[in-house]
Amino acid sequence: MSEFAGKHILVVEDDAEISRLLTVFLKTEGFHVQVCQRGDQAPNIVRQSCPDLLILDILLPGQDGLAVCQQVRSFYQGPILMLTACEDDISELTAFRSGADDYVRKPIRPDVLLMRIHALLKRCSHQSVQSEHYRCGPIDIIPGRREVLLNGEAVELQSGEFDLLELLARHQGQAVSRDRCYKSLRGIDYDGVDRSLDMRISSLRKRLGDQSPQRWIKTIRGTGYMLANDENR
């Protein structure tokens, strides 16, 4: 199995035999596969299922693949691989202008298709790490750059303070226990006495202007701390 086993691929293809062969092949490679056979149904399915990659035929009933591609690009940021039976450069250029990331010509060669899928997923994975971004009110946390902004202005944090804030951000809206904080940040169990975590939280709140009353970094009594989201501020 590849490193991308378990990724969700949505295949939008009206040819039943091609859909069947693609499904069998992709499942053999470890992917979770979903099939849609109509272009006018595809955007809603993309919105609902949020696939890791979209394979989109150009000639579809209801709405062609180019129109589908343009429509889903307003809300879907994942990679789109177009299938085309055309041999001309104009069709390829049109696919890219519609928002496609790559294309494969029919008849489909499985080895070429798999290579293109892996390349797109790898590129997408790299970009998602680089662009990871958390927001809590006026606070922006960008782990890839180890940067924190408050109302758009950079905030200087000590390394340990940033690590703690990033941990809370990765579980935003959920309480993170003291024990988990100690294990993640220091590799030790919480002994019930050490107050260094509380001191670090206090310092973070001061640097982020989150003091009395605390709106963003909340104390969860008997558990630990939580970075608030829109639902629990």
N, C-alpha and C positions, 0 to 999 in steps of 0.2 A: 504494500500500500504506500502511496505517496504521502508527502507531508501535508497534502491538502485533503486527505481522506475525511469524509464527513461533511465537506462543504456542500452547500445547497445550490444546485444549478436549475434554473428554470429554462426549459426548452420551448420556444414558441415556433411550432412547425405544423402545418396542416397536412402534410403527407404522412399517412398512418405508418407506412413501412419505414420511412426515414426516422420518424419519432421512435418507433419500436427499436430499431437498430441502435440509435443514439442512446436510448435508455439502457439497453442491455450493456453496451460498451462502457458507458459512464458509471453504471452501478458496479461493473466488474473492477473499475479503477477506484472504487471506494466512495464515489460521490452519492449524495442524496439527490434524486432527480424528480422534477415535477414537470408535467407537460401541459401546454395550452395549445389549442388548435385554431384559435381565432384572434385576429389582430385587435378587434374591438373589445375583447375581454381581457387582453393582456395587461393593460395599465392597472386595472383594479387588482389583478392577481399579484403583480409586482409590488404594489403598495401594501397589500395584505401580508405577503409572504417574505418580503425583503430578502431575495436570493443573494447569495454571494457572487453569482455571475449569471448573466442573462445571455442565452444563445437565441438569436432572433433571425428568422427567415425574412426575406424581403417580400416575397409574394405570398400574401395571406388574405383570407376572406374577412370581410368586415372593415378592415383597415390595413393598409400595407405596412411592412416592417419599418420603413423610413419614417412614416408618420408616428408609429408607436415609439420609435426611438426618440424622436423629438419631444413627444408628450411626456415620457417617463423621465427624461432628463431634468424636468422641473422639480423632481423630488427624489430621484434615485441616483446615487453617486457611485454605485458599483460598476464593474467592467461590463461592457456590452460587446459581444462577438456576433457579427452579422454573417449569415449564410447567403451566398449569392450564386446564381447560375450564370451570371453575366461575365464576359471576358474583357469588357472594355474598362478603360481607366476612369471614364466619366461616372460609371456606377460606383466604383470604389471611392472616388472623391465625394460623391453625394452621400455615401454611407458615413464617411468621416465628418462631413459637415452637419449631418443629422445628429451626431453625438456618439457614434460608434467608436470603440477603441481599437478594433481590429476586424478582419473579415477572413472567411475561409470559403473558397470556391467549391461548388459541387461539380462532379461527385466528390464526396467527402473522404479524405484519407484519414483514418483513425489516428495514425501516428502524428500527422500534422495538426489535427484538431487538438490532441492531448498536449502537444508542445505549446500551442497558442494559449490554451486554457491555463497551463501552469505558469506561463510567462505573465499573463494578465493577473492571476491571483497573487503571484509573488510581488509584482509591482504595486498592486493595491495594498497588500499587507505592509510593504515598506512605507508607502505613503501614509497609511493610517497611523503608524507608529510616529512618523514625523509630525503629523498634523493633530495628534491627540490634544484635546482642549477641554477643560472643565470650567464651568462658570457658576458662581454663587453670588447673586446680587452684583455688587460692584467689583467682585474679585474674579480675575481670570488666572487660571493655572495651566501652564503649558509645559508638561513633563519633558518633551523632547528637547526643549531649550533650557530646562530647569529655571523657568521664569515665572514670576508672579506679578500681575498688574492689579493696581487698585485705582479704579476710575481712570484706567488707561495709562497710569504712571507706574513705572517699575518700582517694586518694593524689594529692598535688600533683606534677604533672609540668610541665617546661618544654614549650613548644609543639613544639620539635624532637624531644623525647623521646616525646611522644605520637604524633607523625606516624610515627616509626620503629616504635613498638609497634603502631600501627594497621596499618602495612604488613605486619608479620610476622603479625598476627592474620588479615588477609585471605588469607594463604597458610598458615594454621596446619597444621602437620604436614608442610610442605614447606620445603626449604632455599631461602632467598632469597639470591642472590649479592650480593657486595659491589658489583659494578657496577650491579646493579638497584637496590640501595639508594641509591647515589649519584645515579643518573639520576632516580629517583622523588622523592627528597627535596631534591636540590640542582640537578638538571638538568645534571649534568656526568658525565663518564666517570671511573671510578676509575683513578688514576694509579699505583697500586701502592705509593705512599709515604704518602699522607695517612692519619693515624691517628684522625681525628675520629670516624669511625664506631665504632671500638673504644672510644673514650672515652665515647661516648654509650651504647653497650651496657653498659659498666661502670657508668655512672651509673644506668641503668634497673634493672640487677640490684640495686644497692644500695638503691634506693627501694622495690623490690618484695620485698626480703628473699631474693633468689635468688643468694646467694653461697656458694661452696665447700661442697658441690658444687652446680653449677647444675642445677636440675631443670626449669625452665620455659623460659628463653631459652638455647638450646643453640648452641654453636659447632660448625659443620660444617667440619672441617678442609679447607682447599683450596677452599672454596666461599663460605661466608658464615655466616648465622645462621638459626635456625628457632625458632618458638614451638611448643612441644611440644603434642601432643594426647594422648588416652588411650592411643594405640597406641605412642607413642615417648617416653614419659617415662623 
